[in-house]
Amino acid sequence: MLAGKSVLVTGAANGIGQATAVVLARHGAAVVVADIDEENGSKVADSIIADGGKATFVAADVTTESGVKAMIKSAVDTYGSLDCAVNNAGVDGERTRLHDSSDDNWNRVIAVDLTGVRLALKHEVAQMLRQPSRGAIVNMSSAAGLVGVDEGLSAYVAAKHGVIGLTRVTALEYATEGIRVNAVCPGVVRTPMLDRLLQQGIVTEEFARGMHPVGRLAEPSEVAEAIAWLCSDAASFVTGHPLAVDGGMTAR
Ligand SMILES: NC(=O)c1ccc[n+]([C@@H]2O[C@H](COP(=O)([O-])OP(=O)(O)OC[C@H]3O[C@@H](n4cnc5c(N)ncnc54)[C@H](O)[C@@H]3O)[C@@H](O)[C@H]2O)c1
């Protein structure tokens, strides 16, 4: 589905990003694994290569413009073009109702989950405009980008709603120039982010399962397959769309 395409995945050292890098490589893409977590990021790239795929790791912090520019330059230097990008890096932050919430949490979550996506989008689009083949971009939102989900997540919910706004306006700005921009909106996915919440007793697995009408959690690969489709030419008439991959959560 993605043979011959070069793909950048941010936050690809763990969780959904890791699964996305692996699934895109299995669909034939040459993958750039980008993350601040150098140890796991290198392991993900190595595992893709061991599996017969093409991958390289680049250390990158998506909250700095210099880091984002270096990340995209590294992708282009390695593979010659940037055909697809998945802006997945994110943090969830504290669980505190608004009147008790901290500015530090707001600033950190917005910096990674919203500003990080904006910086990556800006420089990915700039690169794709330089290529005759242009490209496709998928941004990581959440079911929390479509609805309020649960109390105590104001920074995260605001950032993820913001990602959908950015996705729509960027899709419109480049619609006639061959660049598609979409978002995915997962429900609760079995990743290290969820493990931390379970360990801290913030949610129980039973509660998380019950948020989905299908009655179970998502596996990271189920989100990754939706991303692969949005990256591929099979989705050639799809742009500006926030795709719910949420087991029916937001259909309620
Ligand atoms: N797990 C879920 O239930 C769920 C649901 C909906 C959306 N999401 C979103 O999916 C994305 C991935 O979540 P996950 O559950 O895999 O989380 P995770 O914590 O397992 O992985 C996130 C990855 O992002 C990286 N990262 C964090 N800050 C970064 C930065 N500044 N620059 C580069 N990399 C950075 C981390 O090192 C990590 O590898 C996030 O954007 C998250 O908000 C997760």
The ligand as an SDF file (V2000), in Angstrom:
LIG
                    3D

 44 48  0  0  0  0  0  0  0  0999 V2000
   -3.2260    5.9220   24.3680 N   0  0  0  0  0  0  0  0  0  0  0  0
   -4.3960    6.4320   24.1350 C   0  0  0  0  0  0  0  0  0  0  0  0
   -5.4180    5.9400   24.6800 O   0  0  0  0  0  0  0  0  0  0  0  0
   -4.5710    7.5730   23.1710 C   0  0  0  0  0  0  0  0  0  0  0  0
   -5.8720    7.8940   22.7420 C   0  0  0  0  0  0  0  0  0  0  0  0
   -6.0550    8.9360   21.8440 C   0  0  0  0  0  0  0  0  0  0  0  0
   -4.9640    9.6610   21.3830 C   0  0  0  0  0  0  0  0  0  0  0  0
   -3.7270    9.3290   21.8350 N   0  0  0  0  0  0  0  0  0  0  0  0
   -2.6130   10.1350   21.3200 C   0  0  0  0  0  0  0  0  0  0  0  0
   -1.7420    9.2930   20.5970 O   0  0  0  0  0  0  0  0  0  0  0  0
   -0.4010    9.8010   20.6690 C   0  0  0  0  0  0  0  0  0  0  0  0
    0.4950    8.7020   21.1570 C   0  0  0  0  0  0  0  0  0  0  0  0
    0.0410    8.2900   22.4370 O   0  0  0  0  0  0  0  0  0  0  0  0
    0.5500    6.9520   23.1550 P   0  0  0  0  0  0  0  0  0  0  0  0
   -0.5600    6.4610   23.9630 O   0  0  0  0  0  0  0  0  0  0  0  0
    1.2390    6.0930   22.1800 O   0  0  0  0  0  0  0  0  0  0  0  0
    1.5890    7.6420   24.1590 O   0  0  0  0  0  0  0  0  0  0  0  0
    3.0040    7.1210   24.7010 P   0  0  0  0  0  0  0  0  0  0  0  0
    3.2830    7.9260   25.9250 O   0  0  0  0  0  0  0  0  0  0  0  0
    2.9870    5.6460   24.8070 O   0  0  0  0  0  0  0  0  0  0  0  0
    3.9850    7.5500   23.5150 O   0  0  0  0  0  0  0  0  0  0  0  0
    4.1760    8.9140   23.2060 C   0  0  0  0  0  0  0  0  0  0  0  0
    5.5180    9.0850   22.5390 C   0  0  0  0  0  0  0  0  0  0  0  0
    5.6960   10.4850   22.2580 O   0  0  0  0  0  0  0  0  0  0  0  0
    7.0430   10.8350   22.5970 C   0  0  0  0  0  0  0  0  0  0  0  0
    7.1310   12.2650   22.8840 N   0  0  0  0  0  0  0  0  0  0  0  0
    6.6150   12.9230   23.9540 C   0  0  0  0  0  0  0  0  0  0  0  0
    6.9690   14.2240   23.8990 N   0  0  0  0  0  0  0  0  0  0  0  0
    7.7170   14.3790   22.7640 C   0  0  0  0  0  0  0  0  0  0  0  0
    8.3660   15.5010   22.1560 C   0  0  0  0  0  0  0  0  0  0  0  0
    8.3410   16.7150   22.7280 N   0  0  0  0  0  0  0  0  0  0  0  0
    9.0230   15.3010   20.9860 N   0  0  0  0  0  0  0  0  0  0  0  0
    9.0800   14.0610   20.4190 C   0  0  0  0  0  0  0  0  0  0  0  0
    8.5070   12.9700   20.9700 N   0  0  0  0  0  0  0  0  0  0  0  0
    7.8250   13.1340   22.1200 C   0  0  0  0  0  0  0  0  0  0  0  0
    7.3570    9.9670   23.8070 C   0  0  0  0  0  0  0  0  0  0  0  0
    8.7540    9.8530   24.0590 O   0  0  0  0  0  0  0  0  0  0  0  0
    6.6900    8.6510   23.4210 C   0  0  0  0  0  0  0  0  0  0  0  0
    7.5600    7.8240   22.7070 O   0  0  0  0  0  0  0  0  0  0  0  0
   -0.4750   11.0250   21.5850 C   0  0  0  0  0  0  0  0  0  0  0  0
   -0.5660   12.1940   20.8010 O   0  0  0  0  0  0  0  0  0  0  0  0
   -1.7500   10.7890   22.3710 C   0  0  0  0  0  0  0  0  0  0  0  0
   -2.3020   11.9850   22.8420 O   0  0  0  0  0  0  0  0  0  0  0  0
   -3.4900    8.3160   22.7140 C   0  0  0  0  0  0  0  0  0  0  0  0
  1  2  1  0
  2  3  2  0
  2  4  1  0
  4  5  1  0
  4 44  2  0
  5  6  2  0
  6  7  1  0
  7  8  2  0
  8  9  1  0
  8 44  1  0
  9 10  1  0
  9 42  1  0
 10 11  1  0
 11 12  1  0
 11 40  1  0
 12 13  1  0
 13 14  1  0
 14 15  2  0
 14 16  1  0
 14 17  1  0
 17 18  1  0
 18 19  2  0
 18 20  1  0
 18 21  1  0
 21 22  1  0
 22 23  1  0
 23 24  1  0
 23 38  1  0
 24 25  1  0
 25 26  1  0
 25 36  1  0
 26 27  1  0
 26 35  1  0
 27 28  2  0
 28 29  1  0
 29 30  1  0
 29 35  2  0
 30 31  1  0
 30 32  2  0
 32 33  1  0
 33 34  2  0
 34 35  1  0
 36 37  1  0
 36 38  1  0
 38 39  1  0
 40 41  1  0
 40 42  1  0
 42 43  1  0
M  CHG  2   8   1  16  -1
M  END
$$$$
